[in-house]
Amino acid sequence: MPKLPCISPEKLGRVLEKCGFELERIRGSHHYYHNPETKKSTSVPFHGKDVPKGLLNEILKEAGISREEFFECLWG
């Protein structure tokens, strides 16, 4: 399994949408996503720079997305 990359918030938003999340609202520089099937929510900071690996890991845990599912949505 490859290491988690630093990716842009836009790309992370697209990955979340591929995994079943919907953009619920935007408040300031944060986009809030919600998955109606799993009832999980997470937020992505849009601060004009890449999301660091540690924060990406926390967002994936909060969203209930495994690394395998993340890479499948990222590359697929």
mmCIF file as gemmi writes it, N, C-alpha and C atoms, coordinates in Angstrom:
data_model
loop_
_atom_site.group_PDB
_atom_site.id
_atom_site.type_symbol
_atom_site.label_atom_id
_atom_site.label_alt_id
_atom_site.label_comp_id
_atom_site.label_asym_id
_atom_site.label_entity_id
_atom_site.label_seq_id
_atom_site.pdbx_PDB_ins_code
_atom_site.Cartn_x
_atom_site.Cartn_y
_atom_site.Cartn_z
_atom_site.occupancy
_atom_site.B_iso_or_equiv
_atom_site.pdbx_formal_charge
_atom_site.auth_seq_id
_atom_site.auth_asym_id
_atom_site.pdbx_PDB_model_num
ATOM 1 N N . MET Axp A 1 ? 0.85 -1.177 0 1 0 ? 1 A 1
ATOM 2 C CA . MET Axp A 1 ? 0 0 0 1 0 ? 1 A 1
ATOM 3 C C . MET Axp A 1 ? 0.895 1.24 0 1 0 ? 1 A 1
ATOM 4 N N . PRO Axp A 2 ? 0.69 2.138 -0.967 1 0 ? 2 A 1
ATOM 5 C CA . PRO Axp A 2 ? 1.5 3.36 -1.001 1 0 ? 2 A 1
ATOM 6 C C . PRO Axp A 2 ? 1.154 4.301 0.159 1 0 ? 2 A 1
ATOM 7 N N . LYS Axp A 3 ? 2.088 5.181 0.453 1 0 ? 3 A 1
ATOM 8 C CA . LYS Axp A 3 ? 1.86 6.173 1.501 1 0 ? 3 A 1
ATOM 9 C C . LYS Axp A 3 ? 0.827 7.191 1.03 1 0 ? 3 A 1
ATOM 10 N N . LEU Axp A 4 ? 0.191 7.843 1.989 1 0 ? 4 A 1
ATOM 11 C CA . LEU Axp A 4 ? -0.784 8.873 1.647 1 0 ? 4 A 1
ATOM 12 C C . LEU Axp A 4 ? -0.067 10.078 1.042 1 0 ? 4 A 1
ATOM 13 N N . PRO Axp A 5 ? -0.602 10.631 -0.039 1 0 ? 5 A 1
ATOM 14 C CA . PRO Axp A 5 ? 0.018 11.795 -0.647 1 0 ? 5 A 1
ATOM 15 C C . PRO Axp A 5 ? -0.537 13.09 -0.055 1 0 ? 5 A 1
ATOM 16 N N . CYS Axp A 6 ? 0.168 14.18 -0.272 1 0 ? 6 A 1
ATOM 17 C CA . CYS Axp A 6 ? -0.393 15.502 -0.021 1 0 ? 6 A 1
ATOM 18 C C . CYS Axp A 6 ? -1.173 15.857 -1.283 1 0 ? 6 A 1
ATOM 19 N N . ILE Axp A 7 ? -2.477 16.098 -1.14 1 0 ? 7 A 1
ATOM 20 C CA . ILE Axp A 7 ? -3.279 16.409 -2.327 1 0 ? 7 A 1
ATOM 21 C C . ILE Axp A 7 ? -4.011 17.726 -2.122 1 0 ? 7 A 1
ATOM 22 N N . SER Axp A 8 ? -4.466 18.293 -3.212 1 0 ? 8 A 1
ATOM 23 C CA . SER Axp A 8 ? -5.173 19.564 -3.142 1 0 ? 8 A 1
ATOM 24 C C . SER Axp A 8 ? -6.566 19.344 -2.551 1 0 ? 8 A 1
ATOM 25 N N . PRO Axp A 9 ? -7.139 20.356 -1.92 1 0 ? 9 A 1
ATOM 26 C CA . PRO Axp A 9 ? -8.48 20.22 -1.365 1 0 ? 9 A 1
ATOM 27 C C . PRO Axp A 9 ? -9.523 19.92 -2.45 1 0 ? 9 A 1
ATOM 28 N N . GLU Axp A 10 ? -9.321 20.462 -3.645 1 0 ? 10 A 1
ATOM 29 C CA . GLU Axp A 10 ? -10.265 20.205 -4.747 1 0 ? 10 A 1
ATOM 30 C C . GLU Axp A 10 ? -10.278 18.722 -5.1 1 0 ? 10 A 1
ATOM 31 N N . LYS Axp A 11 ? -9.096 18.124 -5.174 1 0 ? 11 A 1
ATOM 32 C CA . LYS Axp A 11 ? -8.989 16.699 -5.503 1 0 ? 11 A 1
ATOM 33 C C . LYS Axp A 11 ? -9.579 15.855 -4.374 1 0 ? 11 A 1
ATOM 34 N N . LEU Axp A 12 ? -9.348 16.239 -3.132 1 0 ? 12 A 1
ATOM 35 C CA . LEU Axp A 12 ? -9.919 15.514 -2.001 1 0 ? 12 A 1
ATOM 36 C C . LEU Axp A 12 ? -11.444 15.596 -2.029 1 0 ? 12 A 1
ATOM 37 N N . GLY Axp A 13 ? -11.978 16.751 -2.388 1 0 ? 13 A 1
ATOM 38 C CA . GLY Axp A 13 ? -13.429 16.899 -2.511 1 0 ? 13 A 1
ATOM 39 C C . GLY Axp A 13 ? -13.997 15.963 -3.57 1 0 ? 13 A 1
ATOM 40 N N . ARG Axp A 14 ? -13.306 15.838 -4.708 1 0 ? 14 A 1
ATOM 41 C CA . ARG Axp A 14 ? -13.761 14.926 -5.769 1 0 ? 14 A 1
ATOM 42 C C . ARG Axp A 14 ? -13.705 13.474 -5.306 1 0 ? 14 A 1
ATOM 43 N N . VAL Axp A 15 ? -12.657 13.123 -4.543 1 0 ? 15 A 1
ATOM 44 C CA . VAL Axp A 15 ? -12.548 11.755 -4.016 1 0 ? 15 A 1
ATOM 45 C C . VAL Axp A 15 ? -13.707 11.474 -3.06 1 0 ? 15 A 1
ATOM 46 N N . LEU Axp A 16 ? -14.012 12.413 -2.175 1 0 ? 16 A 1
ATOM 47 C CA . LEU Axp A 16 ? -15.121 12.227 -1.242 1 0 ? 16 A 1
ATOM 48 C C . LEU Axp A 16 ? -16.434 12.051 -1.991 1 0 ? 16 A 1
ATOM 49 N N . GLU Axp A 17 ? -16.632 12.831 -3.052 1 0 ? 17 A 1
ATOM 50 C CA . GLU Axp A 17 ? -17.864 12.706 -3.84 1 0 ? 17 A 1
ATOM 51 C C . GLU Axp A 17 ? -17.944 11.353 -4.535 1 0 ? 17 A 1
ATOM 52 N N . LYS Axp A 18 ? -16.816 10.823 -4.999 1 0 ? 18 A 1
ATOM 53 C CA . LYS Axp A 18 ? -16.801 9.484 -5.606 1 0 ? 18 A 1
ATOM 54 C C . LYS Axp A 18 ? -17.118 8.41 -4.574 1 0 ? 18 A 1
ATOM 55 N N . CYS Axp A 19 ? -16.799 8.684 -3.308 1 0 ? 19 A 1
ATOM 56 C CA . CYS Axp A 19 ? -17.048 7.72 -2.233 1 0 ? 19 A 1
ATOM 57 C C . CYS Axp A 19 ? -18.447 7.874 -1.64 1 0 ? 19 A 1
ATOM 58 N N . GLY Axp A 20 ? -19.292 8.68 -2.249 1 0 ? 20 A 1
ATOM 59 C CA . GLY Axp A 20 ? -20.677 8.791 -1.811 1 0 ? 20 A 1
ATOM 60 C C . GLY Axp A 20 ? -21.016 10.005 -0.976 1 0 ? 20 A 1
ATOM 61 N N . PHE Axp A 21 ? -20.067 10.892 -0.766 1 0 ? 21 A 1
ATOM 62 C CA . PHE Axp A 21 ? -20.332 12.099 0.025 1 0 ? 21 A 1
ATOM 63 C C . PHE Axp A 21 ? -20.905 13.203 -0.858 1 0 ? 21 A 1
ATOM 64 N N . GLU Axp A 22 ? -21.694 14.062 -0.246 1 0 ? 22 A 1
ATOM 65 C CA . GLU Axp A 22 ? -22.27 15.215 -0.944 1 0 ? 22 A 1
ATOM 66 C C . GLU Axp A 22 ? -21.827 16.484 -0.228 1 0 ? 22 A 1
ATOM 67 N N . LEU Axp A 23 ? -21.598 17.529 -1.007 1 0 ? 23 A 1
ATOM 68 C CA . LEU Axp A 23 ? -21.248 18.822 -0.417 1 0 ? 23 A 1
ATOM 69 C C . LEU Axp A 23 ? -22.485 19.358 0.282 1 0 ? 23 A 1
ATOM 70 N N . GLU Axp A 24 ? -22.404 19.482 1.602 1 0 ? 24 A 1
ATOM 71 C CA . GLU Axp A 24 ? -23.549 19.905 2.397 1 0 ? 24 A 1
ATOM 72 C C . GLU Axp A 24 ? -23.627 21.429 2.503 1 0 ? 24 A 1
ATOM 73 N N . ARG Axp A 25 ? -22.485 22.047 2.796 1 0 ? 25 A 1
ATOM 74 C CA . ARG Axp A 25 ? -22.462 23.508 2.921 1 0 ? 25 A 1
ATOM 75 C C . ARG Axp A 25 ? -21.017 23.988 2.862 1 0 ? 25 A 1
ATOM 76 N N . ILE Axp A 26 ? -20.877 25.29 2.647 1 0 ? 26 A 1
ATOM 77 C CA . ILE Axp A 26 ? -19.57 25.937 2.662 1 0 ? 26 A 1
ATOM 78 C C . ILE Axp A 26 ? -19.659 27.062 3.685 1 0 ? 26 A 1
ATOM 79 N N . ARG Axp A 27 ? -18.726 27.066 4.602 1 0 ? 27 A 1
ATOM 80 C CA . ARG Axp A 27 ? -18.696 28.123 5.602 1 0 ? 27 A 1
ATOM 81 C C . ARG Axp A 27 ? -17.274 28.648 5.682 1 0 ? 27 A 1
ATOM 82 N N . GLY Axp A 28 ? -17.076 29.845 5.186 1 0 ? 28 A 1
ATOM 83 C CA . GLY Axp A 28 ? -15.737 30.409 5.152 1 0 ? 28 A 1
ATOM 84 C C . GLY Axp A 28 ? -14.871 29.632 4.181 1 0 ? 28 A 1
ATOM 85 N N . SER Axp A 29 ? -13.743 29.147 4.668 1 0 ? 29 A 1
ATOM 86 C CA . SER Axp A 29 ? -12.823 28.412 3.805 1 0 ? 29 A 1
ATOM 87 C C . SER Axp A 29 ? -12.923 26.904 4.019 1 0 ? 29 A 1
ATOM 88 N N . HIS Axp A 30 ? -14.007 26.426 4.631 1 0 ? 30 A 1
ATOM 89 C CA . HIS Axp A 30 ? -14.188 25 4.862 1 0 ? 30 A 1
ATOM 90 C C . HIS Axp A 30 ? -15.417 24.49 4.118 1 0 ? 30 A 1
ATOM 91 N N . HIS Axp A 31 ? -15.262 23.342 3.476 1 0 ? 31 A 1
ATOM 92 C CA . HIS Axp A 31 ? -16.363 22.673 2.793 1 0 ? 31 A 1
ATOM 93 C C . HIS Axp A 31 ? -16.751 21.474 3.652 1 0 ? 31 A 1
ATOM 94 N N . TYR Axp A 32 ? -18.04 21.354 3.925 1 0 ? 32 A 1
ATOM 95 C CA . TYR Axp A 32 ? -18.548 20.279 4.768 1 0 ? 32 A 1
ATOM 96 C C . TYR Axp A 32 ? -19.254 19.25 3.897 1 0 ? 32 A 1
ATOM 97 N N . TYR Axp A 33 ? -18.831 17.986 4.036 1 0 ? 33 A 1
ATOM 98 C CA . TYR Axp A 33 ? -19.376 16.89 3.243 1 0 ? 33 A 1
ATOM 99 C C . TYR Axp A 33 ? -20.118 15.929 4.159 1 0 ? 33 A 1
ATOM 100 N N . HIS Axp A 34 ? -21.206 15.339 3.61 1 0 ? 34 A 1
ATOM 101 C CA . HIS Axp A 34 ? -22.028 14.396 4.363 1 0 ? 34 A 1
ATOM 102 C C . HIS Axp A 34 ? -22.371 13.214 3.47 1 0 ? 34 A 1
ATOM 103 N N . ASN Axp A 35 ? -22.309 12.006 4.035 1 0 ? 35 A 1
ATOM 104 C CA . ASN Axp A 35 ? -22.694 10.805 3.31 1 0 ? 35 A 1
ATOM 105 C C . ASN Axp A 35 ? -24.056 10.365 3.833 1 0 ? 35 A 1
ATOM 106 N N . PRO Axp A 36 ? -25.112 10.442 3.01 1 0 ? 36 A 1
ATOM 107 C CA . PRO Axp A 36 ? -26.448 10.085 3.498 1 0 ? 36 A 1
ATOM 108 C C . PRO Axp A 36 ? -26.604 8.593 3.821 1 0 ? 36 A 1
ATOM 109 N N . GLU Axp A 37 ? -25.791 7.733 3.214 1 0 ? 37 A 1
ATOM 110 C CA . GLU Axp A 37 ? -25.902 6.299 3.482 1 0 ? 37 A 1
ATOM 111 C C . GLU Axp A 37 ? -25.294 5.922 4.826 1 0 ? 37 A 1
ATOM 112 N N . THR Axp A 38 ? -24.081 6.402 5.087 1 0 ? 38 A 1
ATOM 113 C CA . THR Axp A 38 ? -23.379 6.039 6.325 1 0 ? 38 A 1
ATOM 114 C C . THR Axp A 38 ? -23.628 7.032 7.45 1 0 ? 38 A 1
ATOM 115 N N . LYS Axp A 39 ? -24.237 8.171 7.146 1 0 ? 39 A 1
ATOM 116 C CA . LYS Axp A 39 ? -24.525 9.234 8.126 1 0 ? 39 A 1
ATOM 117 C C . LYS Axp A 39 ? -23.246 9.832 8.722 1 0 ? 39 A 1
ATOM 118 N N . LYS Axp A 40 ? -22.142 9.761 7.978 1 0 ? 40 A 1
ATOM 119 C CA . LYS Axp A 40 ? -20.882 10.338 8.444 1 0 ? 40 A 1
ATOM 120 C C . LYS Axp A 40 ? -20.659 11.685 7.768 1 0 ? 40 A 1
ATOM 121 N N . SER Axp A 41 ? -19.975 12.571 8.473 1 0 ? 41 A 1
ATOM 122 C CA . SER Axp A 41 ? -19.674 13.903 7.959 1 0 ? 41 A 1
ATOM 123 C C . SER Axp A 41 ? -18.211 14.227 8.194 1 0 ? 41 A 1
ATOM 124 N N . THR Axp A 42 ? -17.685 15.113 7.365 1 0 ? 42 A 1
ATOM 125 C CA . THR Axp A 42 ? -16.315 15.574 7.527 1 0 ? 42 A 1
ATOM 126 C C . THR Axp A 42 ? -16.18 16.944 6.88 1 0 ? 42 A 1
ATOM 127 N N . SER Axp A 43 ? -15.119 17.637 7.208 1 0 ? 43 A 1
ATOM 128 C CA . SER Axp A 43 ? -14.877 18.948 6.611 1 0 ? 43 A 1
ATOM 129 C C . SER Axp A 43 ? -13.493 18.964 5.973 1 0 ? 43 A 1
ATOM 130 N N . VAL Axp A 44 ? -13.382 19.754 4.904 1 0 ? 44 A 1
ATOM 131 C CA . VAL Axp A 44 ? -12.12 19.883 4.181 1 0 ? 44 A 1
ATOM 132 C C . VAL Axp A 44 ? -11.746 21.362 4.158 1 0 ? 44 A 1
ATOM 133 N N . PRO Axp A 45 ? -10.552 21.723 4.648 1 0 ? 45 A 1
ATOM 134 C CA . PRO Axp A 45 ? -10.128 23.12 4.611 1 0 ? 45 A 1
ATOM 135 C C . PRO Axp A 45 ? -9.648 23.504 3.208 1 0 ? 45 A 1
ATOM 136 N N . PHE Axp A 46 ? -10.186 24.572 2.67 1 0 ? 46 A 1
ATOM 137 C CA . PHE Axp A 46 ? -9.768 25.102 1.371 1 0 ? 46 A 1
ATOM 138 C C . PHE Axp A 46 ? -8.969 26.368 1.629 1 0 ? 46 A 1
ATOM 139 N N . HIS Axp A 47 ? -7.704 26.207 2.022 1 0 ? 47 A 1
ATOM 140 C CA . HIS Axp A 47 ? -6.859 27.332 2.377 1 0 ? 47 A 1
ATOM 141 C C . HIS Axp A 47 ? -5.846 27.687 1.303 1 0 ? 47 A 1
ATOM 142 N N . GLY Axp A 48 ? -6.017 27.163 0.101 1 0 ? 48 A 1
ATOM 143 C CA . GLY Axp A 48 ? -5.112 27.507 -0.986 1 0 ? 48 A 1
ATOM 144 C C . GLY Axp A 48 ? -3.82 26.726 -1.012 1 0 ? 48 A 1
ATOM 145 N N . LYS Axp A 49 ? -3.721 25.687 -0.199 1 0 ? 49 A 1
ATOM 146 C CA . LYS Axp A 49 ? -2.528 24.85 -0.225 1 0 ? 49 A 1
ATOM 147 C C . LYS Axp A 49 ? -2.961 23.395 -0.058 1 0 ? 49 A 1
ATOM 148 N N . ASP Axp A 50 ? -2.032 22.476 -0.294 1 0 ? 50 A 1
ATOM 149 C CA . ASP Axp A 50 ? -2.346 21.055 -0.206 1 0 ? 50 A 1
ATOM 150 C C . ASP Axp A 50 ? -2.708 20.645 1.218 1 0 ? 50 A 1
ATOM 151 N N . VAL Axp A 51 ? -3.545 19.597 1.301 1 0 ? 51 A 1
ATOM 152 C CA . VAL Axp A 51 ? -3.918 19.028 2.593 1 0 ? 51 A 1
ATOM 153 C C . VAL Axp A 51 ? -2.767 18.13 3.038 1 0 ? 51 A 1
ATOM 154 N N . PRO Axp A 52 ? -2.182 18.378 4.218 1 0 ? 52 A 1
ATOM 155 C CA . PRO Axp A 52 ? -1.062 17.556 4.677 1 0 ? 52 A 1
ATOM 156 C C . PRO Axp A 52 ? -1.487 16.109 4.953 1 0 ? 52 A 1
ATOM 157 N N . LYS Axp A 53 ? -0.504 15.21 4.962 1 0 ? 53 A 1
ATOM 158 C CA . LYS Axp A 53 ? -0.766 13.777 5.124 1 0 ? 53 A 1
ATOM 159 C C . LYS Axp A 53 ? -1.487 13.461 6.426 1 0 ? 53 A 1
ATOM 160 N N . GLY Axp A 54 ? -1.081 14.074 7.519 1 0 ? 54 A 1
ATOM 161 C CA . GLY Axp A 54 ? -1.703 13.805 8.818 1 0 ? 54 A 1
ATOM 162 C C . GLY Axp A 54 ? -3.163 14.205 8.842 1 0 ? 54 A 1
ATOM 163 N N . LEU Axp A 55 ? -3.462 15.387 8.3 1 0 ? 55 A 1
ATOM 164 C CA . LEU Axp A 55 ? -4.843 15.847 8.246 1 0 ? 55 A 1
ATOM 165 C C . LEU Axp A 55 ? -5.666 14.98 7.301 1 0 ? 55 A 1
ATOM 166 N N . LEU Axp A 56 ? -5.076 14.569 6.184 1 0 ? 56 A 1
ATOM 167 C CA . LEU Axp A 56 ? -5.764 13.68 5.245 1 0 ? 56 A 1
ATOM 168 C C . LEU Axp A 56 ? -6.124 12.371 5.946 1 0 ? 56 A 1
ATOM 169 N N . ASN Axp A 57 ? -5.216 11.832 6.729 1 0 ? 57 A 1
ATOM 170 C CA . ASN Axp A 57 ? -5.48 10.601 7.474 1 0 ? 57 A 1
ATOM 171 C C . ASN Axp A 57 ? -6.645 10.793 8.44 1 0 ? 57 A 1
ATOM 172 N N . GLU Axp A 58 ? -6.686 11.922 9.14 1 0 ? 58 A 1
ATOM 173 C CA . GLU Axp A 58 ? -7.776 12.207 10.077 1 0 ? 58 A 1
ATOM 174 C C . GLU Axp A 58 ? -9.111 12.367 9.35 1 0 ? 58 A 1
ATOM 175 N N . ILE Axp A 59 ? -9.104 13.027 8.196 1 0 ? 59 A 1
ATOM 176 C CA . ILE Axp A 59 ? -10.334 13.202 7.409 1 0 ? 59 A 1
ATOM 177 C C . ILE Axp A 59 ? -10.853 11.844 6.946 1 0 ? 59 A 1
ATOM 178 N N . LEU Axp A 60 ? -9.958 10.969 6.5 1 0 ? 60 A 1
ATOM 179 C CA . LEU Axp A 60 ? -10.369 9.64 6.059 1 0 ? 60 A 1
ATOM 180 C C . LEU Axp A 60 ? -10.947 8.821 7.221 1 0 ? 60 A 1
ATOM 181 N N . LYS Axp A 61 ? -10.341 8.915 8.396 1 0 ? 61 A 1
ATOM 182 C CA . LYS Axp A 61 ? -10.872 8.213 9.568 1 0 ? 61 A 1
ATOM 183 C C . LYS Axp A 61 ? -12.258 8.731 9.921 1 0 ? 61 A 1
ATOM 184 N N . GLU Axp A 62 ? -12.41 10.047 9.924 1 0 ? 62 A 1
ATOM 185 C CA . GLU Axp A 62 ? -13.677 10.667 10.262 1 0 ? 62 A 1
ATOM 186 C C . GLU Axp A 62 ? -14.767 10.269 9.268 1 0 ? 62 A 1
ATOM 187 N N . ALA Axp A 63 ? -14.381 10.126 7.992 1 0 ? 63 A 1
ATOM 188 C CA . ALA Axp A 63 ? -15.336 9.779 6.942 1 0 ? 63 A 1
ATOM 189 C C . ALA Axp A 63 ? -15.574 8.276 6.86 1 0 ? 63 A 1
ATOM 190 N N . GLY Axp A 64 ? -14.75 7.478 7.541 1 0 ? 64 A 1
ATOM 191 C CA . GLY Axp A 64 ? -14.903 6.031 7.486 1 0 ? 64 A 1
ATOM 192 C C . GLY Axp A 64 ? -14.451 5.435 6.163 1 0 ? 64 A 1
ATOM 193 N N . ILE Axp A 65 ? -13.443 6.05 5.539 1 0 ? 65 A 1
ATOM 194 C CA . ILE Axp A 65 ? -12.924 5.589 4.253 1 0 ? 65 A 1
ATOM 195 C C . ILE Axp A 65 ? -11.575 4.916 4.494 1 0 ? 65 A 1
ATOM 196 N N . SER Axp A 66 ? -11.424 3.688 4.001 1 0 ? 66 A 1
ATOM 197 C CA . SER Axp A 66 ? -10.153 2.979 4.145 1 0 ? 66 A 1
ATOM 198 C C . SER Axp A 66 ? -9.153 3.523 3.127 1 0 ? 66 A 1
ATOM 199 N N . ARG Axp A 67 ? -7.887 3.218 3.354 1 0 ? 67 A 1
ATOM 200 C CA . ARG Axp A 67 ? -6.849 3.656 2.414 1 0 ? 67 A 1
ATOM 201 C C . ARG Axp A 67 ? -7.069 3.028 1.038 1 0 ? 67 A 1
ATOM 202 N N . GLU Axp A 68 ? -7.478 1.755 1.028 1 0 ? 68 A 1
ATOM 203 C CA . GLU Axp A 68 ? -7.719 1.071 -0.241 1 0 ? 68 A 1
ATOM 204 C C . GLU Axp A 68 ? -8.823 1.772 -1.03 1 0 ? 68 A 1
ATOM 205 N N . GLU Axp A 69 ? -9.916 2.104 -0.33 1 0 ? 69 A 1
ATOM 206 C CA . GLU Axp A 69 ? -11.029 2.788 -0.979 1 0 ? 69 A 1
ATOM 207 C C . GLU Axp A 69 ? -10.603 4.186 -1.448 1 0 ? 69 A 1
ATOM 208 N N . PHE Axp A 70 ? -9.777 4.859 -0.638 1 0 ? 70 A 1
ATOM 209 C CA . PHE Axp A 70 ? -9.285 6.184 -1.019 1 0 ? 70 A 1
ATOM 210 C C . PHE Axp A 70 ? -8.496 6.125 -2.317 1 0 ? 70 A 1
ATOM 211 N N . PHE Axp A 71 ? -7.528 5.188 -2.4 1 0 ? 71 A 1
ATOM 212 C CA . PHE Axp A 71 ? -6.704 5.094 -3.61 1 0 ? 71 A 1
ATOM 213 C C . PHE Axp A 71 ? -7.529 4.635 -4.815 1 0 ? 71 A 1
ATOM 214 N N . GLU Axp A 72 ? -8.523 3.78 -4.578 1 0 ? 72 A 1
ATOM 215 C CA . GLU Axp A 72 ? -9.4 3.349 -5.668 1 0 ? 72 A 1
ATOM 216 C C . GLU Axp A 72 ? -10.177 4.533 -6.243 1 0 ? 72 A 1
ATOM 217 N N . CYS Axp A 73 ? -10.695 5.387 -5.373 1 0 ? 73 A 1
ATOM 218 C CA . CYS Axp A 73 ? -11.435 6.576 -5.832 1 0 ? 73 A 1
ATOM 219 C C . CYS Axp A 73 ? -10.498 7.622 -6.424 1 0 ? 73 A 1
ATOM 220 N N . LEU Axp A 74 ? -9.279 7.705 -5.901 1 0 ? 74 A 1
ATOM 221 C CA . LEU Axp A 74 ? -8.311 8.685 -6.39 1 0 ? 74 A 1
ATOM 222 C C . LEU Axp A 74 ? -7.839 8.344 -7.795 1 0 ? 74 A 1
ATOM 223 N N . TRP Axp A 75 ? -7.543 7.054 -8.035 1 0 ? 75 A 1
ATOM 224 C CA . TRP Axp A 75 ? -6.971 6.652 -9.315 1 0 ? 75 A 1
ATOM 225 C C . TRP Axp A 75 ? -8.009 6.108 -10.285 1 0 ? 75 A 1
ATOM 226 N N . GLY Axp A 76 ? -9.159 5.713 -9.785 1 0 ? 76 A 1
ATOM 227 C CA . GLY Axp A 76 ? -10.136 5.045 -10.643 1 0 ? 76 A 1
ATOM 228 C C . GLY Axp A 76 ? -11.12 5.892 -11.27 1 0 ? 76 A 1
